[in-house]
Amino acid sequence: MNIFFPKEHNNETRFSLTGETAEKFLKKDINLYIEKTIQVQDTKLKNLIENKSIEAVERDQGLDSANIICSLNKLELEDIAKIKPETLVISFLDPFNENQLIEELKNKSISSISMELIPRTTRAQKMDALSSQANLAGYSAVIIASNLLEKALPMMMTAAGTISPSKVFVVGVGVAGLQAIATAKRLGARVEAFDTRPVVEDQVKSLGARFVKIDLGDTEETNQGYAKALTEEQIQKQQEGMKKICASSDIVITTAQVFGRPAPKIITSEMVEAMQPGSVIVDMAVSSGGNVEGSKNGETVEINGVKIIGNENLPGEVPTHSSQVYANNVFNLIDEFWNDDDASFNFDLEDEILSNCLVTHQGNFINSSVKERNK
């Protein structure tokens, strides 16, 4: 069994293999290959490459000889052309937007697992890369915002006077939002949070933050706990309810995303203009269209003195830990379905985890949502 770990695109600081997970793979007598041009920072991984336990090869050779290919970001179409049928590709595939890519994977009879589609169940927690990366993204959002904010976050009692704590407003209380709340509280800020799902109020309060209540009428969540899209009327009510809070906040962090659809616009230009100069907004949904009017993917823009951060790879700001948890997610996934008897990956299509995250297999679409969209 050969597993290949290709180089990520040039702006990606994370990697899908660590020295720790490499040792676990090697104990299973799996042959590991990484792309030659990768600049390895992990000391243990570097030592395994230097002593030839892991072989560094050209990209084309790795793609052609692999039984499993693991990466963070989706491969390019020209890469797919070099992969043999029956190979398993594991990465964040963005299957609801990358129609051409997944169609090509299906047509070439390449099996593919989308890490976004790992279900949120107790058994799948150790494989849930979406949550592991969102957790670190929430942390990074607060750290970056605090560095750009022209104020200190905690209250300070000094001989020269009392410094009031900065106010942080978090919109969306999923994994990223909860970590943003916890990080801001640890740094001493006064934190408020809003979510369309009233059931998260207790989680917000348990972290010491105030839950903002806005009556939106009936709101729903998916069977895996994600917020469902709001109606236009509900979005307008939400914006009206948040306007005053945003105006008095020093940092606003938005995390609202609807999987497979563009992110809802919830912070209008009018709301941005109402904020004090020197304030900071972090649009964590910028890569899927953005929650904030005026945010730009990969840029920090300034509107009337308010900085809007559009960092599309917040987990990449802490690459050591984000690589560590992602590599563990990937190993745990492979290990869960590994057949020691014949050193193979067991494609059990009746399994609740695999039936959700497997996008293509043996020339067919497997995930029910992907199948429905590609009829």
C-alpha positions as CSV (number, residue, x, y, z in Angstrom):
1,M,0.0,0.0,0.0
2,N,1.4,3.4,-1.1
3,I,0.2,6.7,0.4
4,F,1.3,9.9,-1.3
5,F,1.3,13.4,0.3
6,P,1.6,16.0,-2.4
7,K,2.8,19.6,-1.9
8,E,0.0,22.1,-1.2
9,H,-0.4,25.3,-3.1
10,N,2.1,28.0,-2.4
11,N,0.0,30.0,0.0
12,E,-0.8,27.0,2.2
13,T,1.3,26.7,5.4
14,R,-0.4,23.5,6.6
15,F,0.5,19.9,5.6
16,S,-1.4,16.6,5.9
17,L,1.4,14.5,7.4
18,T,3.3,14.9,10.6
19,G,6.2,12.9,12.1
20,E,3.8,11.4,14.7
21,T,1.2,10.2,12.2
22,A,4.0,9.0,9.8
23,E,5.2,6.7,12.5
24,K,1.7,5.3,12.9
25,F,1.4,4.6,9.2
26,L,4.8,3.0,9.0
27,K,3.9,0.6,11.9
28,K,1.2,-0.7,9.5
29,D,3.9,-1.4,6.9
30,I,2.5,1.3,4.6
31,N,4.9,2.9,2.2
32,L,4.9,6.7,2.5
33,Y,5.8,9.2,-0.2
34,I,5.9,13.0,-0.1
35,E,6.6,15.4,-2.9
36,K,10.3,16.4,-3.2
37,T,9.8,20.1,-3.2
38,I,8.1,20.3,0.2
39,Q,9.9,22.4,2.8
40,V,9.5,20.2,5.9
41,Q,9.5,22.0,9.2
42,D,8.5,19.0,11.4
43,T,11.8,17.7,12.9
44,K,10.5,14.2,13.4
45,L,9.1,14.1,9.8
46,K,12.4,15.5,8.4
47,N,14.4,12.8,10.2
48,L,12.1,10.1,8.7
49,I,12.7,11.5,5.2
50,E,16.5,11.7,5.8
51,N,16.8,8.1,6.9
52,K,14.7,7.0,3.9
53,S,11.7,5.7,6.0
54,I,9.7,8.1,3.9
55,E,10.6,8.6,0.2
56,A,10.6,12.0,-1.4
57,V,9.5,11.7,-5.1
58,E,8.5,13.9,-8.0
59,R,4.8,14.9,-8.0
60,D,3.9,12.9,-11.1
61,Q,5.5,9.8,-9.8
62,G,3.7,10.1,-6.5
63,L,0.3,10.6,-8.1
64,D,0.8,7.7,-10.5
65,S,2.1,5.1,-8.0
66,A,-0.2,5.9,-5.0
67,N,-3.1,3.8,-3.7
68,I,-4.2,6.7,-1.5
69,I,-3.5,10.4,-1.9
70,C,-3.9,12.7,1.1
71,S,-3.9,16.5,1.0
72,L,-5.6,19.5,2.6
73,N,-6.6,21.3,-0.5
74,K,-8.3,19.7,-3.6
75,L,-6.0,18.6,-6.4
76,E,-6.0,20.3,-9.8
77,L,-7.7,18.8,-12.9
78,E,-4.3,18.1,-14.4
79,D,-3.4,16.1,-11.3
80,I,-6.5,13.9,-11.7
81,A,-5.3,13.0,-15.2
82,K,-2.2,11.4,-13.7
83,I,-4.0,9.3,-11.1
84,K,-4.8,5.7,-11.9
85,P,-8.4,4.3,-11.4
86,E,-9.3,2.8,-8.0
87,T,-7.0,5.2,-6.2
88,L,-8.5,6.9,-3.1
89,V,-8.2,10.7,-2.8
90,I,-8.7,12.3,0.6
91,S,-9.0,16.1,1.0
92,F,-11.3,19.1,1.4
93,L,-13.0,18.7,-2.0
94,D,-15.6,21.4,-1.9
95,P,-17.9,19.0,-3.7
96,F,-20.9,21.3,-4.1
97,N,-18.9,23.9,-5.9
98,E,-16.2,21.9,-7.7
99,N,-18.6,20.1,-10.1
100,Q,-16.0,19.6,-12.9
101,L,-13.5,18.1,-10.4
102,I,-15.8,15.6,-8.9
103,E,-17.2,14.7,-12.3
104,E,-13.7,13.9,-13.5
105,L,-13.0,11.8,-10.4
106,K,-16.2,9.8,-11.1
107,N,-15.4,9.3,-14.7
108,K,-11.9,8.0,-14.0
109,S,-13.3,5.6,-11.3
110,I,-11.2,7.3,-8.6
111,S,-12.6,7.0,-5.1
112,S,-12.7,10.3,-3.2
113,I,-13.5,11.3,0.4
114,S,-14.4,14.9,1.2
115,M,-13.3,15.9,4.7
116,E,-16.1,18.5,4.9
117,L,-18.6,15.7,4.8
118,I,-17.5,13.7,7.8
119,P,-20.7,13.5,9.9
120,R,-20.9,15.1,13.3
121,T,-21.3,12.0,15.3
122,T,-19.6,10.7,18.5
123,R,-17.8,8.0,16.6
124,A,-16.6,10.4,13.8
125,Q,-15.3,13.1,16.1
126,K,-11.7,12.0,15.8
127,M,-12.0,12.3,12.0
128,D,-13.9,15.6,12.0
129,A,-11.4,17.9,10.2
130,L,-14.0,20.6,9.6
131,S,-14.3,21.1,13.4
132,S,-10.6,20.7,14.2
133,Q,-9.7,23.5,11.7
134,A,-12.6,25.7,12.6
135,N,-11.5,25.5,16.2
136,L,-8.1,27.0,15.4
137,A,-9.7,29.5,13.0
138,G,-11.8,30.9,15.8
139,Y,-8.6,31.3,17.9
140,S,-6.7,32.9,15.1
141,A,-9.5,35.4,14.3
142,V,-9.3,36.9,17.8
143,I,-5.5,37.0,17.9
144,I,-5.3,38.7,14.5
145,A,-8.0,41.2,15.4
146,S,-6.4,42.0,18.7
147,N,-3.1,42.8,16.9
148,L,-4.8,45.2,14.6
149,L,-7.1,46.8,17.2
150,E,-5.7,50.1,18.5
151,K,-6.8,49.2,22.1
152,A,-5.9,46.7,24.8
153,L,-8.5,43.9,25.3
154,P,-8.6,43.6,29.1
155,M,-9.7,46.1,31.7
156,M,-6.6,47.7,33.4
157,M,-6.5,49.6,36.7
158,T,-3.6,52.0,36.5
159,A,-2.4,55.0,38.5
160,A,-3.2,57.1,35.4
161,G,-6.8,55.9,35.2
162,T,-8.9,52.9,34.5
163,I,-8.9,51.3,31.0
164,S,-12.2,49.8,30.1
165,P,-12.2,46.3,28.5
166,S,-12.7,46.1,24.8
167,K,-16.0,44.8,23.5
168,V,-16.0,41.8,21.1
169,F,-19.1,40.7,19.3
170,V,-19.2,37.2,17.8
171,V,-21.8,36.3,15.2
172,G,-22.4,32.6,14.8
173,V,-21.8,30.2,17.7
174,G,-20.5,27.1,16.0
175,V,-17.1,25.5,16.7
176,A,-15.2,28.6,15.4
177,G,-17.5,31.0,17.2
178,L,-17.3,29.2,20.5
179,Q,-13.5,29.2,20.3
180,A,-13.5,32.9,19.4
181,I,-15.6,33.6,22.5
182,A,-13.4,31.6,24.7
183,T,-10.2,33.2,23.4
184,A,-11.5,36.7,23.7
185,K,-12.7,36.1,27.3
186,R,-9.2,34.7,28.2
187,L,-7.7,37.9,26.9
188,G,-10.0,39.9,29.1
189,A,-12.5,41.3,26.6
190,R,-16.2,41.8,27.3
191,V,-17.9,39.4,24.9
192,E,-21.4,39.2,23.4
193,A,-22.5,36.6,20.9
194,F,-25.5,35.9,18.6
195,D,-26.7,32.8,16.8
196,T,-29.9,32.0,14.9
197,R,-30.2,28.9,17.1
198,P,-31.5,29.7,20.6
199,V,-30.3,26.3,21.8
200,V,-26.7,27.6,21.9
201,E,-27.5,30.2,24.6
202,D,-26.3,28.0,27.4
203,Q,-23.0,27.3,25.7
204,V,-22.4,31.0,25.2
205,K,-23.2,31.7,28.9
206,S,-21.0,28.9,30.1
207,L,-18.0,30.7,28.5
208,G,-18.8,33.9,30.4
209,A,-20.3,35.8,27.4
210,R,-23.7,37.5,27.0
211,F,-26.1,35.9,24.5
212,V,-27.8,38.5,22.3
213,K,-31.5,37.7,21.7
214,I,-33.1,38.8,18.4
215,D,-36.6,37.5,17.6
216,L,-36.3,36.0,14.1
217,G,-39.4,33.8,14.3
218,D,-38.9,30.1,13.6
219,T,-35.3,29.1,12.8
220,E,-34.0,25.7,12.1
221,E,-30.8,23.7,12.2
222,T,-29.7,20.6,10.3
223,N,-29.7,17.1,11.8
224,Q,-25.9,17.6,12.4
225,G,-26.4,20.9,14.3
226,Y,-25.5,23.5,11.6
227,A,-27.7,26.6,11.2
228,K,-30.0,26.5,8.2
229,A,-30.3,29.5,5.8
230,L,-32.5,32.3,6.9
231,T,-35.2,34.0,4.8
232,E,-34.6,37.5,3.4
233,E,-37.0,38.9,6.0
234,Q,-35.2,37.1,8.9
235,I,-31.8,38.4,7.6
236,Q,-33.2,41.9,7.7
237,K,-34.5,41.5,11.3
238,Q,-31.1,40.1,12.3
239,Q,-29.3,43.1,10.7
240,E,-31.6,45.6,12.5
241,G,-31.0,43.8,15.8
242,M,-27.3,43.7,15.5
243,K,-26.7,47.3,14.2
244,K,-26.5,48.9,17.7
245,I,-24.3,46.1,19.0
246,C,-21.9,46.4,16.1
247,A,-21.7,50.2,16.5
248,S,-20.5,49.8,20.1
249,S,-18.2,46.9,19.5
250,D,-14.4,47.2,19.0
251,I,-14.1,43.8,17.3
252,V,-16.8,42.0,15.3
253,I,-16.2,38.4,14.2
254,T,-18.6,36.8,11.8
255,T,-18.6,33.0,11.3
256,A,-22.0,32.4,9.5
257,Q,-21.8,29.9,6.7
258,V,-24.3,27.6,5.1
259,F,-22.6,24.5,3.8
260,G,-22.7,24.2,0.0
261,R,-24.2,27.7,-0.4
262,P,-22.8,31.3,-0.5
263,A,-22.4,32.8,3.0
264,P,-25.2,35.2,4.0
265,K,-24.5,39.0,4.0
266,I,-25.3,40.0,7.6
267,I,-23.0,43.0,8.2
268,T,-24.0,45.8,5.8
269,S,-21.9,48.8,4.7
270,E,-24.3,50.9,6.8
271,M,-23.4,48.8,9.9
272,V,-19.7,49.1,9.1
273,E,-19.9,52.9,8.8
274,A,-21.6,53.1,12.2
275,M,-18.6,51.5,13.9
276,Q,-15.9,53.6,15.5
277,P,-12.7,54.2,13.5
278,G,-10.0,51.8,14.7
279,S,-12.5,49.0,15.1
280,V,-11.8,45.6,13.5
281,I,-14.1,43.1,11.7
282,V,-13.0,39.5,10.9
283,D,-15.0,37.9,8.1
284,M,-14.5,34.2,8.7
285,A,-16.8,33.4,5.8
286,V,-14.9,35.4,3.2
287,S,-13.9,32.4,1.2
288,S,-17.5,31.4,0.6
289,G,-18.7,34.9,-0.4
290,G,-18.4,36.7,2.9
291,N,-20.7,37.9,5.7
292,V,-19.5,41.5,5.5
293,E,-20.2,44.0,2.7
294,G,-16.8,45.3,1.5
295,S,-14.7,42.3,2.7
296,K,-12.2,40.9,0.1
297,N,-10.9,37.4,0.0
298,G,-7.2,37.4,1.0
299,E,-7.1,41.1,1.9
300,T,-7.5,43.5,4.8
301,V,-9.4,46.5,3.6
302,E,-10.2,49.7,5.5
303,I,-13.5,51.5,5.3
304,N,-14.0,54.8,7.2
305,G,-11.2,53.7,9.6
306,V,-12.7,50.2,10.2
307,K,-10.4,47.4,9.2
308,I,-12.1,44.4,7.6
309,I,-9.9,41.2,7.6
310,G,-10.6,38.7,4.8
311,N,-8.1,36.0,5.7
312,E,-9.3,32.9,3.9
313,N,-7.0,30.5,5.8
314,L,-7.1,31.4,9.5
315,P,-6.1,27.9,10.6
316,G,-2.9,28.4,8.5
317,E,-1.9,31.2,10.9
318,V,-1.0,28.4,13.4
319,P,0.3,25.8,11.0
320,T,2.0,23.5,13.5
321,H,-1.2,22.8,15.4
322,S,-3.5,22.9,12.5
323,S,-1.3,20.4,10.6
324,Q,-1.1,18.2,13.8
325,V,-4.9,17.9,14.2
326,Y,-5.6,17.5,10.4
327,A,-3.0,14.8,10.1
328,N,-4.5,13.0,13.0
329,N,-8.0,13.4,11.4
330,V,-6.7,11.8,8.2
331,F,-4.9,9.0,10.0
332,N,-7.9,8.2,12.2
333,L,-10.1,8.0,9.1
334,I,-7.8,5.6,7.3
335,D,-7.2,3.6,10.5
336,E,-11.0,3.2,11.1
337,F,-11.5,1.5,7.7
338,W,-8.1,-0.2,7.5
339,N,-8.1,-4.0,6.8
340,D,-4.9,-5.5,8.4
341,D,-5.4,-8.9,6.8
342,D,-4.8,-7.7,3.2
343,A,-3.5,-4.1,3.9
344,S,-6.4,-2.4,2.2
345,F,-9.0,0.3,2.8
346,N,-12.4,-1.2,3.4
347,F,-15.1,0.6,1.4
348,D,-18.0,-0.3,3.6
349,L,-20.8,1.6,1.9
350,E,-23.3,0.7,4.6
351,D,-21.2,2.5,7.2
352,E,-22.7,5.8,8.3
353,I,-19.4,7.7,8.2
354,L,-18.2,6.4,4.8
355,S,-21.6,6.7,3.1
356,N,-21.6,10.4,4.1
357,C,-18.1,11.4,3.2
358,L,-17.4,9.2,0.2
359,V,-18.2,11.4,-2.8
360,T,-17.1,9.1,-5.7
361,H,-16.4,5.3,-5.9
362,Q,-16.2,2.9,-8.8
363,G,-17.6,5.4,-11.3
364,N,-20.6,6.5,-9.2
365,F,-21.5,9.3,-6.8
366,I,-22.0,8.0,-3.3
367,N,-23.0,10.8,-1.0
368,S,-26.7,11.3,-1.4
369,S,-26.6,15.2,-1.5
370,V,-23.9,15.1,-4.2
371,K,-25.8,12.5,-6.1
372,E,-28.9,14.6,-6.0
373,R,-27.1,17.7,-7.2
374,N,-25.5,15.9,-10.1
375,K,-28.5,14.1,-11.5
